[in-house]
Amino acid sequence: MQTATWVVMGAWRLMPAAWRRFAPWLAALWLVALTGCGTLPAVQPPPTPSEAIGLSTSTTLGRIAESYRPAPDQSGFRLMPLGSYSLDTRVQLARRAQASLDVQYYHLHDDESGRWLLRALRDAAQRGVRVRLLLDDFYTSGQDDLLLGLAAHPNVEVRLFNPFCCLRAQGQLSRFLASVGDLKRVNHRMHNKLFLADGAMAVVGGRNVANEYFLRNAQGLNFIDVDAFVVGWVVAPLQAQFDRYWNADAVYPIQAVARSRLSTAELRERFEAWTGPDETPPPAPLPASDVLGYGPIADDLDSGRLGLIWGGAYAFADHPDKPFDSEPGSVPADTSVTYNLVQAMRQAQREIVVSSPYLVPGERGMALIRELRGRGVRMTALTNSLGATDEPLVHVGYSAYRGPMLDLGVDLYELSGSRVKRNRRENLFGASLGRLHAKLAVIDKRWLFVGSMNLDPRSESINTELGVVIDSPPLAREMLRIIDIDRLQSAYRLRKTTDGGCCEWLGYDDDNEMRLTEEPDSSLWQRIKVRLLGPFVPEWLL
């Protein structure tokens, strides 16, 4: 019972903040749910396995990708800190694909951005492109007809990772409660993000598909994130990782778990209306360039010449069975994303810079920090402040480690949403009230990590993740430039108080130093709530 209760708290952590206002009826619903539960149906026949279609120079994207690769084992990268460019890159690849689109996301929202991308996938399928869409089931509540409408088109398959059995239109928490007898299973989610086109080009990183990831949130509550556009050697391993998930036992065709009262023809008609111009207006025109000086990817694809930085790289993803085979808090397997990133960090000789929206190092993370600092490795970490985070429960876990990290000499920075809004770099964030979402690491100004993994227990042992480690000093410099814009212009640096307490927040406003003694941008109630919750939140759940 205690474990089940904490699992529901895990669902609370993942829930959009606006939904949490309905807390008064949750206790009653929880008691009702305890009287019954649902299980997934057996899939008969089992879904047909399929494999990625490899790169071919018979496709336009394949010819471009292969036209000037410097060496067979090299991969080319372009970082994408600008959200509008990141969405457009995915859509441009979908519009130009001729053979296959393999798309994998934790969250694809039913909003203008999500439907805009789904429309591009449908249009590709109508041209004869094979489309495979794999979504984690956590955020699909109420979207069954939309996804069934996409799957009703020829050349399209939609599958769900670790689906819920019941109350599919009632929201995440209700679906957790309806699965009370299966909570250990449904608490594990697929957090991977990957977009593959024609086996030739890919997009990897931390962005989900929703307005707030692409600077389209109407309230200006947008996430600060970074994706990478990828070609070359590493694309084939990414395809293999996608196949491993697509054919996993935990993955179900959407038709096996979702039902609709609409016929196939009606689903297609509804999909046409939902993704048409009345319901799904196009994004605003793109700016001429981003903060790194790159223009829209369409310009490069039209000319057949990609502006890229080349280097060695390797990709890794957790095994799709990882969350079911491991226990929360268990030691990461040597095949996991966490293990591989930690091993890369252990090679550091001089400096590590990390960005993680949720930073809860735990005992193993603190041991790594002590090891690295003991060898003289400088460490800088950027995360969200209490006022900027969308996960207050995670901030509870993080705040317990601020003092110990500062004692070890970690340069610790917290992003301030209000400072992001004042940082008027129109080709980066505009007037957004930003929240950090980028999961990045730069090691010795040579190696860099970009992927879906947070530095917290949930990424370590509960969810599955995907990432790429790249050996490229020029690309590392570009990544540091992006992180420094956030760190130096949109964040506060933390330090201990004169009496050794934690913490003070330091920043500059028009060259004047600011020193704060309370959590930036936070209300008194937020601070009280975090302190009250602190003793009761199990770290392994965060």
Secondary structure in CASP SS format (residue, H / E / C, confidence):
PFRMAT SS
TARGET T0000
AUTHOR 0000-0000-0000
METHOD secondary structure of the structure
MODEL  1
M C 1.00
Q H 1.00
T H 1.00
A H 1.00
T H 1.00
W H 1.00
V H 1.00
V H 1.00
M H 1.00
G H 1.00
A H 1.00
W H 1.00
R H 1.00
L H 1.00
M C 1.00
P C 1.00
A H 1.00
A H 1.00
W H 1.00
R H 1.00
R H 1.00
F H 1.00
A H 1.00
P H 1.00
W H 1.00
L H 1.00
A H 1.00
A H 1.00
L H 1.00
W H 1.00
L H 1.00
V H 1.00
A H 1.00
L C 1.00
T C 1.00
G C 1.00
C C 1.00
G C 1.00
T C 1.00
L C 1.00
P C 1.00
A C 1.00
V C 1.00
Q C 1.00
P C 1.00
P C 1.00
P C 1.00
T C 1.00
P C 1.00
S C 1.00
E C 1.00
A C 1.00
I C 1.00
G C 1.00
L C 1.00
S C 1.00
T C 1.00
S C 1.00
T C 1.00
T H 1.00
L H 1.00
G H 1.00
R H 1.00
I H 1.00
A H 1.00
E H 1.00
S C 1.00
Y C 1.00
R C 1.00
P C 1.00
A C 1.00
P C 1.00
D C 1.00
Q C 1.00
S E 1.00
G E 1.00
F E 1.00
R E 1.00
L E 1.00
M E 1.00
P C 1.00
L C 1.00
G H 1.00
S H 1.00
Y H 1.00
S H 1.00
L H 1.00
D H 1.00
T H 1.00
R H 1.00
V H 1.00
Q H 1.00
L H 1.00
A H 1.00
R H 1.00
R H 1.00
A C 1.00
Q C 1.00
A C 1.00
S E 1.00
L E 1.00
D E 1.00
V E 1.00
Q E 1.00
Y E 1.00
Y C 1.00
H C 1.00
L E 1.00
H C 1.00
D C 1.00
D C 1.00
E H 1.00
S H 1.00
G H 1.00
R H 1.00
W H 1.00
L H 1.00
L H 1.00
R H 1.00
A H 1.00
L H 1.00
R H 1.00
D H 1.00
A H 1.00
A H 1.00
Q H 1.00
R C 1.00
G C 1.00
V C 1.00
R E 1.00
V E 1.00
R E 1.00
L E 1.00
L E 1.00
L E 1.00
D E 1.00
D C 1.00
F C 1.00
Y C 1.00
T C 1.00
S C 1.00
G C 1.00
Q C 1.00
D H 1.00
D H 1.00
L H 1.00
L H 1.00
L H 1.00
G H 1.00
L H 1.00
A H 1.00
A C 1.00
H C 1.00
P C 1.00
N C 1.00
V E 1.00
E E 1.00
V E 1.00
R E 1.00
L E 1.00
F E 1.00
N C 1.00
P C 1.00
F C 1.00
C C 1.00
C C 1.00
L C 1.00
R C 1.00
A C 1.00
Q C 1.00
G C 1.00
Q H 1.00
L H 1.00
S H 1.00
R H 1.00
F H 1.00
L H 1.00
A H 1.00
S C 1.00
V H 1.00
G H 1.00
D H 1.00
L H 1.00
K H 1.00
R H 1.00
V H 1.00
N C 1.00
H C 1.00
R C 1.00
M E 1.00
H C 1.00
N C 1.00
K C 1.00
L E 1.00
F E 1.00
L E 1.00
A E 1.00
D C 1.00
G C 1.00
A C 1.00
M E 1.00
A E 1.00
V E 1.00
V E 1.00
G E 1.00
G C 1.00
R C 1.00
N C 1.00
V E 1.00
A C 1.00
N H 1.00
E H 1.00
Y H 1.00
F C 1.00
L C 1.00
R C 1.00
N C 1.00
A C 1.00
Q C 1.00
G C 1.00
L C 1.00
N C 1.00
F E 1.00
I E 1.00
D C 1.00
V C 1.00
D E 1.00
A E 1.00
F E 1.00
V E 1.00
V E 1.00
G E 1.00
W C 1.00
V C 1.00
V H 1.00
A H 1.00
P H 1.00
L H 1.00
Q H 1.00
A H 1.00
Q H 1.00
F H 1.00
D H 1.00
R H 1.00
Y H 1.00
W H 1.00
N C 1.00
A C 1.00
D C 1.00
A C 1.00
V E 1.00
Y E 1.00
P E 1.00
I H 1.00
Q H 1.00
A H 1.00
V H 1.00
A C 1.00
R C 1.00
S C 1.00
R C 1.00
L C 1.00
S C 1.00
T H 1.00
A H 1.00
E H 1.00
L H 1.00
R H 1.00
E H 1.00
R H 1.00
F H 1.00
E H 1.00
A H 1.00
W H 1.00
T C 1.00
G C 1.00
P C 1.00
D C 1.00
E C 1.00
T C 1.00
P C 1.00
P C 1.00
P C 1.00
A C 1.00
P C 1.00
L C 1.00
P C 1.00
A C 1.00
S C 1.00
D C 1.00
V C 1.00
L C 1.00
G C 1.00
Y C 1.00
G C 1.00
P C 1.00
I H 1.00
A H 1.00
D H 1.00
D H 1.00
L H 1.00
D H 1.00
S H 1.00
G C 1.00
R C 1.00
L C 1.00
G C 1.00
L C 1.00
I E 1.00
W E 1.00
G E 1.00
G E 1.00
A E 1.00
Y E 1.00
A E 1.00
F E 1.00
A E 1.00
D C 1.00
H C 1.00
P C 1.00
D C 1.00
K H 1.00
P H 1.00
F H 1.00
D H 1.00
S C 1.00
E C 1.00
P C 1.00
G C 1.00
S C 1.00
V C 1.00
P C 1.00
A C 1.00
D C 1.00
T C 1.00
S C 1.00
V H 1.00
T H 1.00
Y H 1.00
N H 1.00
L H 1.00
V H 1.00
Q H 1.00
A H 1.00
M H 1.00
R H 1.00
Q C 1.00
A C 1.00
Q C 1.00
R C 1.00
E E 1.00
I E 1.00
V E 1.00
V E 1.00
S E 1.00
S C 1.00
P C 1.00
Y C 1.00
L E 1.00
V C 1.00
P C 1.00
G H 1.00
E H 1.00
R H 1.00
G H 1.00
M H 1.00
A H 1.00
L H 1.00
I H 1.00
R H 1.00
E H 1.00
L H 1.00
R H 1.00
G H 1.00
R C 1.00
G C 1.00
V C 1.00
R E 1.00
M E 1.00
T E 1.00
A E 1.00
L E 1.00
T E 1.00
N E 1.00
S C 1.00
L C 1.00
G C 1.00
A C 1.00
T C 1.00
D C 1.00
E C 1.00
P H 1.00
L H 1.00
V H 1.00
H H 1.00
V H 1.00
G H 1.00
Y H 1.00
S H 1.00
A H 1.00
Y H 1.00
R H 1.00
G H 1.00
P H 1.00
M H 1.00
L H 1.00
D H 1.00
L C 1.00
G C 1.00
V C 1.00
D E 1.00
L E 1.00
Y E 1.00
E E 1.00
L E 1.00
S C 1.00
G H 1.00
S H 1.00
R H 1.00
V H 1.00
K H 1.00
R H 1.00
N C 1.00
R C 1.00
R C 1.00
E C 1.00
N C 1.00
L C 1.00
F C 1.00
G C 1.00
A C 1.00
S C 1.00
L C 1.00
G C 1.00
R E 1.00
L E 1.00
H C 1.00
A C 1.00
K C 1.00
L E 1.00
A E 1.00
V E 1.00
I E 1.00
D C 1.00
K C 1.00
R C 1.00
W E 1.00
L E 1.00
F E 1.00
V E 1.00
G E 1.00
S C 1.00
M C 1.00
N C 1.00
L E 1.00
D C 1.00
P H 1.00
R H 1.00
S H 1.00
E H 1.00
S H 1.00
I H 1.00
N C 1.00
T E 1.00
E C 1.00
L E 1.00
G E 1.00
V E 1.00
V E 1.00
I E 1.00
D E 1.00
S C 1.00
P H 1.00
P H 1.00
L H 1.00
A H 1.00
R H 1.00
E H 1.00
M H 1.00
L H 1.00
R H 1.00
I H 1.00
I H 1.00
D H 1.00
I H 1.00
D H 1.00
R H 1.00
L H 1.00
Q H 1.00
S C 1.00
A E 1.00
Y E 1.00
R E 1.00
L E 1.00
R E 1.00
K E 1.00
T C 1.00
T C 1.00
D C 1.00
G C 1.00
G C 1.00
C E 1.00
C E 1.00
E E 1.00
W E 1.00
L E 1.00
G E 1.00
Y E 1.00
D E 1.00
D C 1.00
D C 1.00
N E 1.00
E E 1.00
M E 1.00
R E 1.00
L E 1.00
T C 1.00
E C 1.00
E C 1.00
P C 1.00
D C 1.00
S C 1.00
S C 1.00
L H 1.00
W H 1.00
Q H 1.00
R H 1.00
I H 1.00
K H 1.00
V H 1.00
R H 1.00
L H 1.00
L H 1.00
G H 1.00
P H 1.00
F H 1.00
V C 1.00
P C 1.00
E H 1.00
W H 1.00
L H 1.00
L C 1.00
END
